[in-house]
């Protein structure tokens, strides 16, 4: 297992991420697989994928830290750490400065305030999926498009809103809008504005700018742009921000 110094496993509700860091603190492996129905199965598949890449998590020289909602399902982890701590540490490593981390996950949205590279405050929206990635997935399915297509449609839409705070009721609103003949572009716009509005409201409880987006939406340029407008500040992100939780876990695995 030459070159590996720490492994972070982040089992989320939608995707499982793994990061391997070398002795110099650089990322040598990135793994992204669907979590599926079972966190235990996702942990097993992540282990197999790592082994195929020459990383044996059973090697005593390999330290593994697990995070995410399925972290307790990783039997080969030396310890489990909360998503708040790992996303904060991973974001601090990625962006190199303090600020507010916004993680839009499949089941919840987390807003984490960082000072001196440490978490000083956090808030979560875990009572309803209306401000999460799962909401976008459900609504895209309802319109018969992918999430990428949903954003492309939204960029051409406007003048429509969704008021319901609950995913079930919001879906009913979407069905009504479709039945009324509202253009899909306008419905898509309303869907994304609904999400970014809820996330921005949660971010208002933070200590403020700069803002960093982590999680599965970091590659969605339209969502990043609209979120920044809703907050009133630009939102920074990068491709590796999707792995922020796993990066933080990998860093902790070296401690």
DRENTIRO-36760 format. One record per atom (N, C-alpha, C): residue in three letters; x, y, z. Coordinates in steps of 0.02 Angstrom, whole numbers, padded with zeros to 5 digits, always signed. Layout:
BEGIN
ALAXYZ
...
//
This chain:
BEGIN
UNK+00041-00059+00000
UNK+00000+00000+00000
UNK+00044+00063+00000
UNK+00093+00062-00044
UNK+00142+00115-00046
UNK+00111+00182-00062
UNK+00128+00233-00025
UNK+00105+00301-00037
UNK+00042+00320-00001
UNK+00004+00272+00025
UNK-00059+00289+00058
UNK-00046+00306+00131
UNK-00074+00362+00152
UNK-00064+00380+00223
UNK-00131+00383+00260
UNK-00185+00395+00224
UNK-00250+00398+00257
UNK-00306+00389+00207
UNK-00359+00356+00229
UNK-00417+00344+00186
UNK-00479+00371+00220
UNK-00518+00410+00182
UNK-00581+00436+00207
UNK-00638+00406+00168
UNK-00687+00380+00202
UNK-00747+00350+00171
UNK-00807+00391+00193
UNK-00844+00419+00145
UNK-00903+00459+00159
UNK-00963+00424+00128
UNK-01005+00392+00169
UNK-01064+00357+00143
UNK-01124+00403+00152
UNK-01145+00433+00097
UNK-01203+00476+00097
UNK-01265+00438+00076
UNK-01322+00471+00078
UNK-01384+00438+00061
UNK-01389+00422-00013
UNK-01354+00461-00055
UNK-01356+00451-00127
UNK-01291+00421-00154
UNK-01235+00448-00133
UNK-01170+00427-00159
UNK-01121+00412-00103
UNK-01076+00366-00117
UNK-01022+00349-00071
UNK-00956+00372-00102
UNK-00917+00410-00064
UNK-00855+00437-00088
UNK-00797+00409-00047
UNK-00741+00399-00079
UNK-00680+00378-00044
UNK-00621+00419-00069
UNK-00579+00440-00023
UNK-00519+00479-00040
UNK-00459+00446-00007
UNK-00406+00440-00046
UNK-00342+00414-00019
UNK-00291+00471-00024
UNK-00256+00484+00032
UNK-00204+00535+00033
UNK-00137+00504+00046
UNK-00085+00531+00013
UNK-00018+00505+00021
UNK+00018+00540+00079
UNK+00080+00522+00089
UNK+00118+00548+00146
UNK+00129+00623+00142
UNK+00124+00652+00081
UNK+00133+00724+00073
UNK+00068+00762+00079
UNK+00013+00727+00091
UNK-00051+00760+00099
UNK-00086+00774+00033
UNK-00065+00740-00020
UNK-00098+00748-00084
UNK-00147+00691-00097
UNK-00197+00705-00137
UNK-00248+00654-00153
UNK-00221+00609-00208
UNK-00221+00544-00195
UNK-00196+00496-00245
UNK-00252+00455-00276
UNK-00308+00448-00241
UNK-00365+00410-00267
UNK-00430+00444-00249
UNK-00476+00443-00297
UNK-00545+00467-00286
UNK-00592+00413-00309
UNK-00639+00396-00267
UNK-00689+00345-00285
UNK-00758+00373-00273
UNK-00802+00363-00322
UNK-00871+00386-00317
UNK-00917+00331-00343
UNK-00958+00304-00299
UNK-01005+00251-00318
UNK-01074+00265-00288
UNK-01127+00241-00319
UNK-01194+00250-00289
UNK-01198+00212-00224
UNK-01230+00241-00174
UNK-01238+00207-00110
UNK-01287+00148-00117
UNK-01340+00158-00155
UNK-01388+00104-00164
UNK-01432+00095-00102
UNK-01460+00036-00096
UNK-01508+00024-00042
UNK-01476+00012+00026
UNK-01411-00007+00026
UNK-01379-00029+00088
UNK-01312+00005+00099
UNK-01304+00037+00157
UNK-01239+00067+00174
UNK-01186+00013+00184
UNK-01207-00043+00211
UNK-01159-00099+00221
UNK-01132-00123+00155
UNK-01176-00129+00105
UNK-01155-00151+00039
UNK-01111-00098+00006
UNK-01128-00034+00016
UNK-01087+00020-00012
UNK-01017+00019+00018
UNK-01011+00007+00083
UNK-00946+00002+00116
UNK-00905-00056+00088
UNK-00939-00112+00075
UNK-00905-00170+00046
UNK-00880-00154-00025
UNK-00922-00122-00065
UNK-00902-00106-00134
UNK-00846-00055-00136
UNK-00847-00007-00089
UNK-00792+00041-00085
UNK-00727+00006-00068
UNK-00731-00042-00022
UNK-00671-00080-00003
UNK-00644-00119-00062
UNK-00688-00150-00101
UNK-00667-00188-00159
UNK-00635-00143-00211
UNK-00665-00085-00222
UNK-00638-00038-00271
UNK-00569-00013-00250
UNK-00561+00000-00186
UNK-00496+00021-00160
UNK-00443-00034-00170
UNK-00463-00096-00157
UNK-00416-00151-00164
UNK-00395-00159-00237
UNK-00442-00149-00283
UNK-00425-00153-00354
UNK-00374-00100-00373
UNK-00372-00046-00336
UNK-00325+00008-00349
UNK-00262+00002-00307
UNK-00254-00053-00273
UNK-00193-00066-00235
UNK-00195-00040-00164
UNK-00255-00022-00138
UNK-00261+00003-00069
UNK-00297-00049-00027
UNK-00259-00081+00017
UNK-00288-00133+00060
UNK-00305-00102+00128
UNK-00369-00092+00140
UNK-00390-00059+00202
UNK-00379-00103+00264
UNK-00365-00167+00253
UNK-00352-00212+00310
UNK-00278-00212+00330
UNK-00237-00178+00290
UNK-00167-00172+00307
UNK-00160-00128+00369
UNK-00124-00151+00420
UNK-00116-00111+00482
UNK-00088-00041+00470
UNK-00052-00034+00414
UNK-00022+00032+00398
UNK-00073+00080+00369
UNK-00133+00055+00355
UNK-00185+00096+00325
UNK-00235+00118+00378
UNK-00244+00184+00384
UNK-00291+00210+00432
UNK-00353+00236+00396
UNK-00412+00211+00416
UNK-00475+00229+00383
UNK-00521+00264+00432
UNK-00547+00322+00412
UNK-00598+00357+00451
UNK-00661+00361+00408
UNK-00718+00346+00438
UNK-00782+00346+00403
UNK-00825+00405+00426
UNK-00864+00432+00380
UNK-00911+00485+00395
UNK-00973+00476+00353
UNK-01020+00523+00358
UNK-01082+00517+00321
UNK-01136+00482+00361
UNK-01196+00482+00335
UNK-01251+00452+00373
UNK-01243+00377+00381
UNK-01204+00345+00337
UNK-01193+00273+00342
UNK-01125+00254+00372
UNK-01095+00300+00410
UNK-01027+00289+00435
UNK-01021+00228+00482
UNK-01074+00212+00518
UNK-01069+00156+00564
UNK-01070+00089+00528
UNK-01080+00091+00462
UNK-01082+00029+00422
UNK-01015+00012+00391
UNK-00961+00045+00415
UNK-00894+00034+00387
UNK-00853-00003+00439
UNK-00852-00070+00439
UNK-00819-00108+00492
UNK-00744-00101+00492
UNK-00714-00081+00436
UNK-00641-00076+00433
UNK-00616-00006+00451
UNK-00660+00039+00472
UNK-00639+00106+00493
UNK-00613+00103+00564
UNK-00559+00141+00577
UNK-00532+00144+00645
UNK-00575+00188+00689
UNK-00611+00234+00659
UNK-00659+00275+00696
UNK-00709+00308+00649
UNK-00764+00332+00678
UNK-00816+00367+00640
UNK-00819+00439+00665
UNK-00828+00485+00618
UNK-00829+00556+00634
UNK-00889+00588+00599
UNK-00920+00637+00631
UNK-00980+00668+00603
UNK-00966+00704+00537
UNK-01019+00712+00497
UNK-01014+00748+00434
UNK-00994+00821+00445
UNK-01019+00851+00499
UNK-01004+00921+00513
UNK-00928+00931+00518
UNK-00897+00891+00559
UNK-00824+00897+00569
UNK-00786+00883+00504
UNK-00806+00830+00468
UNK-00769+00811+00408
UNK-00778+00860+00351
UNK-00840+00884+00341
UNK-00851+00933+00288
UNK-00815+00999+00304
UNK-00815+01018+00367
UNK-00780+01079+00386
UNK-00706+01073+00373
UNK-00676+01017+00393
UNK-00604+01007+00384
UNK-00587+01001+00310
UNK-00629+00964+00273
UNK-00616+00955+00202
UNK-00621+01020+00164
UNK-00672+01061+00180
UNK-00680+01125+00146
UNK-00624+01173+00163
UNK-00602+01173+00225
UNK-00546+01215+00245
UNK-00483+01197+00206
UNK-00473+01131+00196
UNK-00415+01107+00158
UNK-00422+01127+00084
UNK-00481+01121+00057
UNK-00493+01136-00014
UNK-00485+01210-00031
UNK-00515+01252+00011
UNK-00519+01323-00006
UNK-00468+01366+00031
UNK-00437+01337+00082
UNK-00382+01371+00115
UNK-00399+01433+00154
UNK-00462+01440+00173
UNK-00481+01499+00211
UNK-00546+01486+00249
UNK-00560+01531+00295
UNK-00620+01524+00335
UNK-00680+01552+00297
UNK-00740+01533+00320
UNK-00801+01556+00289
UNK-00858+01511+00307
UNK-00906+01506+00263
UNK-00966+01466+00274
UNK-00971+01410+00222
UNK-00973+01349+00246
UNK-00979+01290+00203
UNK-01053+01272+00196
UNK-01076+01264+00134
UNK-01144+01243+00121
UNK-01141+01175+00088
UNK-01167+01124+00122
UNK-01167+01057+00094
UNK-01240+01037+00080
UNK-01258+01033+00016
UNK-01325+01011-00003
UNK-01322+00937-00018
UNK-01345+00897+00031
UNK-01342+00825+00024
UNK-01408+00797-00002
UNK-01411+00731-00004
UNK-01472+00698-00027
UNK-01528+00702+00023
UNK-01511+00698+00088
UNK-01563+00697+00140
UNK-01567+00761+00181
UNK-01513+00798+00183
UNK-01513+00860+00223
UNK-01466+00911+00193
UNK-01472+00972+00217
UNK-01426+01025+00198
UNK-01392+01050+00262
UNK-01327+01057+00259
UNK-01288+01080+00317
UNK-01254+01146+00300
UNK-01255+01192+00347
UNK-01219+01255+00341
UNK-01170+01259+00400
UNK-01105+01263+00384
UNK-01053+01258+00434
UNK-01009+01320+00433
UNK-01003+01353+00489
UNK-00960+01413+00494
UNK-00891+01393+00518
UNK-00839+01416+00482
UNK-00770+01400+00499
UNK-00732+01462+00520
UNK-00694+01454+00573
UNK-00647+01507+00596
UNK-00583+01472+00619
UNK-00527+01494+00592
UNK-00464+01463+00609
UNK-00462+01389+00588
UNK-00500+01372+00535
UNK-00502+01304+00512
UNK-00544+01258+00554
UNK-00580+01285+00603
UNK-00620+01245+00648
UNK-00694+01264+00644
UNK-00737+01216+00657
UNK-00809+01229+00657
UNK-00828+01268+00719
UNK-00859+01326+00709
UNK-00881+01367+00765
UNK-00957+01369+00771
UNK-00992+01349+00719
UNK-01065+01353+00718
UNK-01090+01311+00660
UNK-01149+01281+00668
UNK-01179+01247+00611
UNK-01254+01244+00619
UNK-01287+01236+00562
UNK-01360+01229+00560
UNK-01377+01176+00509
UNK-01433+01141+00520
UNK-01453+01088+00474
UNK-01527+01093+00457
UNK-01543+01076+00396
UNK-01613+01069+00375
UNK-01624+00995+00362
UNK-01648+00959+00413
UNK-01657+00887+00406
UNK-01729+00865+00419
UNK-01774+00913+00422
UNK-01844+00897+00437
UNK-01885+00885+00374
UNK-01861+00909+00317
UNK-01897+00901+00254
UNK-01847+00902+00198
UNK-01860+00864+00145
UNK-01814+00859+00089
UNK-01820+00917+00039
UNK-01864+00966+00052
UNK-01877+01018+00003
UNK-01817+01063-00012
UNK-01766+01063+00030
UNK-01707+01103+00018
UNK-01646+01060+00007
UNK-01654+01001-00024
UNK-01598+00955-00032
UNK-01593+00931-00104
UNK-01538+00895-00117
UNK-01528+00866-00184
UNK-01581+00816-00202
UNK-01608+00781-00152
UNK-01661+00732-00165
UNK-01722+00766-00195
UNK-01738+00826-00172
UNK-01795+00864-00198
UNK-01785+00876-00273
UNK-01725+00898-00293
UNK-01712+00910-00364
UNK-01719+00845-00404
UNK-01695+00790-00375
UNK-01700+00726-00409
UNK-01773+00706-00421
UNK-01814+00713-00368
UNK-01885+00696-00374
UNK-01920+00740-00425
UNK-01906+00805-00422
UNK-01939+00851-00468
UNK-01917+00841-00540
UNK-01852+00826-00550
UNK-01828+00812-00618
UNK-01863+00751-00646
UNK-01869+00699-00604
UNK-01905+00639-00626
UNK-01977+00655-00644
UNK-02008+00699-00606
UNK-02077+00717-00620
UNK-02084+00751-00688
UNK-02033+00790-00707
UNK-02034+00824-00772
UNK-02005+00780-00827
UNK-01979+00721-00809
UNK-01952+00676-00859
UNK-01885+00698-00888
UNK-01844+00732-00847
UNK-01779+00755-00870
UNK-01726+00737-00819
UNK-01663+00743-00839
UNK-01607+00734-00792
UNK-01598+00799-00753
UNK-01558+00796-00700
UNK-01545+00857-00662
UNK-01508+00909-00703
UNK-01464+00886-00749
UNK-01429+00932-00793
UNK-01478+00966-00840
UNK-01525+00927-00867
UNK-01575+00955-00911
UNK-01622+01002-00873
UNK-01635+00986-00810
UNK-01677+01030-00769
UNK-01646+01099-00763
UNK-01581+01101-00751
UNK-01546+01165-00746
UNK-01546+01203-00812
UNK-01536+01166-00867
UNK-01537+01198-00933
UNK-01605+01228-00948
UNK-01658+01193-00929
UNK-01725+01219-00938
UNK-01736+01281-00895
UNK-01715+01277-00831
UNK-01725+01332-00784
UNK-01692+01396-00808
UNK-01634+01389-00840
UNK-01598+01448-00864
UNK-01637+01486-00917
UNK-01687+01454-00947
UNK-01728+01487-00998
UNK-01797+01505-00972
UNK-01809+01492-00907
UNK-01875+01503-00880
UNK-01879+01562-00832
UNK-01937+01570-00800
UNK-01947+01623-00752
UNK-02021+01633-00736
UNK-02034+01682-00693
UNK-02103+01704-00679
UNK-02149+01650-00651
UNK-02122+01601-00618
UNK-02162+01549-00586
UNK-02130+01532-00519
UNK-02170+01514-00470
UNK-02143+01497-00404
UNK-02179+01437-00375
UNK-02145+01405-00327
UNK-02174+01349-00289
UNK-02172+01371-00216
UNK-02228+01369-00182
UNK-02232+01395-00114
UNK-02228+01342-00060
UNK-02243+01279-00077
UNK-02247+01226-00026
UNK-02179+01212+00005
UNK-02179+01202+00071
UNK-02118+01186+00107
UNK-02105+01111+00110
UNK-02152+01071+00089
UNK-02148+00998+00092
UNK-02139+00970+00022
UNK-02097+00919+00015
UNK-02085+00889-00050
UNK-02150+00861-00080
UNK-02190+00828-00040
UNK-02252+00798-00065
UNK-02298+00852-00093
UNK-02308+00906-00055
UNK-02352+00960-00077
UNK-02322+00998-00136
UNK-02255+01006-00135
UNK-02222+01040-00190
UNK-02231+01000-00255
UNK-02227+00934-00249
UNK-02238+00892-00308
UNK-02309+00900-00334
UNK-02357+00907-00289
UNK-02426+00919-00309
UNK-02432+00986-00346
UNK-02394+01036-00323
UNK-02394+01100-00358
UNK-02366+01093-00428
UNK-02313+01054-00434
UNK-02283+01043-00500
UNK-02333+01008-00546
UNK-02368+00958-00521
UNK-02418+00923-00560
UNK-02472+00971-00584
UNK-02493+01015-00539
UNK-02544+01065-00557
UNK-02520+01112-00611
UNK-02457+01134-00605
UNK-02428+01179-00655
UNK-02424+01145-00723
UNK-02405+01081-00723
UNK-02403+01043-00785
UNK-02473+01040-00815
UNK-02522+01025-00773
UNK-02591+01019-00796
UNK-02618+01085-00823
UNK-02592+01141-00798
UNK-02615+01207-00821
UNK-02579+01228-00885
UNK-02532+01186-00908
UNK-02497+01203-00969
UNK-02438+01250-00961
UNK-02415+01258-00898
UNK-02357+01301-00886
UNK-02296+01272-00922
UNK-02258+01312-00958
UNK-02198+01286-00992
UNK-02150+01252-00943
UNK-02118+01199-00967
UNK-02072+01163-00924
UNK-02015+01207-00901
UNK-01994+01254-00943
UNK-01940+01299-00924
UNK-01958+01338-00860
UNK-02020+01362-00857
UNK-02042+01401-00799
UNK-02048+01357-00737
UNK-02071+01296-00746
UNK-02077+01250-00689
UNK-02008+01232-00663
UNK-01962+01219-00709
UNK-01893+01203-00688
UNK-01863+01261-00650
UNK-01875+01322-00675
UNK-01850+01382-00640
UNK-01878+01385-00569
UNK-01942+01373-00562
UNK-01974+01375-00496
UNK-01946+01323-00449
UNK-01932+01264-00476
UNK-01905+01209-00435
UNK-01837+01229-00406
UNK-01792+01253-00449
UNK-01725+01269-00426
UNK-01726+01330-00380
UNK-01768+01380-00396
UNK-01773+01438-00353
UNK-01799+01418-00284
UNK-01843+01369-00282
UNK-01870+01345-00218
UNK-01814+01316-00175
UNK-01770+01276-00206
UNK-01714+01246-00169
UNK-01664+01299-00146
UNK-01642+01342-00192
UNK-01591+01390-00173
UNK-01618+01440-00122
UNK-01683+01454-00125
UNK-01712+01499-00075
UNK-01709+01470-00006
UNK-01724+01405+00001
UNK-01721+01373+00066
UNK-01650+01367+00092
UNK-01604+01351+00046
UNK-01534+01346+00066
UNK-01507+01414+00086
UNK-01525+01466+00049
UNK-01502+01534+00066
UNK-01528+01556+00134
UNK-01590+01538+00149
UNK-01619+01555+00215
UNK-01580+01522+00271
UNK-01559+01460+00259
UNK-01520+01424+00309
UNK-01450+01455+00315
UNK-01422+01475+00258
UNK-01355+01505+00258
UNK-01356+01572+00294
UNK-01414+01604+00299
UNK-01420+01668+00334
UNK-01406+01661+00408
UNK-01406+01599+00434
UNK-01391+01588+00504
UNK-01316+01581+00518
UNK-01276+01587+00465
UNK-01204+01578+00472
UNK-01170+01644+00489
UNK-01103+01641+00495
UNK-01065+01702+00510
UNK-01048+01740+00447
UNK-01065+01713+00388
UNK-01058+01752+00326
UNK-01003+01731+00278
UNK-00989+01776+00231
UNK-00944+01762+00174
UNK-00873+01751+00198
UNK-00833+01718+00155
UNK-00850+01687+00091
UNK-00890+01623+00100
UNK-00926+01604+00047
UNK-00968+01544+00049
UNK-00939+01491+00002
UNK-00939+01429+00027
UNK-00913+01372-00012
UNK-00967+01319-00018
UNK-00977+01293-00079
UNK-01026+01240-00089
UNK-00991+01173-00094
UNK-01012+01125-00054
UNK-00986+01057-00058
UNK-01045+01010-00074
UNK-01029+00948-00090
UNK-01082+00899-00104
UNK-01094+00890-00179
UNK-01148+00855-00194
UNK-01161+00833-00262
UNK-01180+00887-00312
UNK-01198+00947-00288
UNK-01219+01000-00334
UNK-01161+01046-00354
UNK-01100+01031-00333
UNK-01045+01078-00346
UNK-01028+01083-00420
UNK-01047+01034-00460
UNK-01034+01037-00532
UNK-01092+01067-00571
UNK-01145+01088-00536
UNK-01203+01117-00569
UNK-01196+01193-00569
UNK-01167+01219-00623
UNK-01152+01290-00627
UNK-01213+01335-00618
UNK-01270+01314-00644
UNK-01330+01355-00638
UNK-01353+01361-00565
UNK-01352+01305-00530
UNK-01372+01306-00459
UNK-01323+01349-00419
UNK-01258+01342-00433
UNK-01208+01382-00397
UNK-01221+01457-00409
UNK-01236+01475-00471
UNK-01249+01545-00487
UNK-01311+01571-00451
UNK-01365+01532-00454
UNK-01428+01554-00423
UNK-01423+01556-00347
UNK-01384+01510-00319
UNK-01374+01510-00246
UNK-01337+01572-00225
UNK-01286+01591-00263
UNK-01249+01651-00248
UNK-01293+01713-00250
UNK-01338+01715-00300
UNK-01383+01772-00305
UNK-01431+01774-00247
UNK-01457+01715-00227
UNK-01504+01712-00171
UNK-01472+01733-00105
UNK-01409+01714-00096
UNK-01373+01732-00035
UNK-01351+01805-00035
UNK-01335+01829-00095
UNK-01310+01897-00100
UNK-01235+01900-00100
UNK-01203+01842-00109
UNK-01130+01837-00113
UNK-01112+01780-00161
UNK-01056+01787-00197
UNK-01035+01732-00240
UNK-01021+01670-00199
UNK-01033+01612-00228
UNK-01021+01548-00195
UNK-00963+01513-00231
UNK-00911+01498-00194
UNK-00853+01463-00222
UNK-00864+01388-00219
UNK-00838+01353-00269
UNK-00839+01280-00268
UNK-00787+01254-00316
UNK-00779+01189-00318
UNK-00733+01156-00364
UNK-00754+01083-00370
UNK-00726+01048-00419
UNK-00746+00979-00430
UNK-00734+00935-00369
UNK-00677+00945-00336
UNK-00661+00904-00277
UNK-00705+00920-00217
UNK-00744+00975-00220
UNK-00788+00992-00164
UNK-00841+00938-00153
UNK-00855+00899-00205
UNK-00901+00843-00197
UNK-00874+00793-00146
UNK-00808+00790-00140
UNK-00775+00742-00096
UNK-00756+00772-00028
UNK-00782+00831-00012
UNK-00758+00867+00047
UNK-00762+00825+00111
UNK-00817+00789+00120
UNK-00825+00747+00180
UNK-00772+00692+00183
UNK-00760+00659+00127
UNK-00709+00607+00124
UNK-00639+00635+00132
UNK-00628+00695+00105
UNK-00563+00727+00114
UNK-00550+00742+00187
UNK-00600+00770+00221
UNK-00593+00783+00292
UNK-00580+00720+00332
UNK-00614+00666+00313
UNK-00604+00602+00348
UNK-00533+00576+00336
UNK-00509+00582+00274
UNK-00441+00560+00258
UNK-00389+00600+00297
UNK-00401+00665+00304
UNK-00355+00707+00344
UNK-00355+00684+00417
UNK-00414+00669+00443
UNK-00418+00646+00513
UNK-00387+00577+00522
UNK-00387+00538+00468
UNK-00358+00471+00472
UNK-00282+00474+00483
UNK-00253+00531+00468
UNK-00180+00537+00477
UNK-00161+00563+00546
UNK-00212+00585+00585
UNK-00197+00614+00652
UNK-00181+00559+00703
//
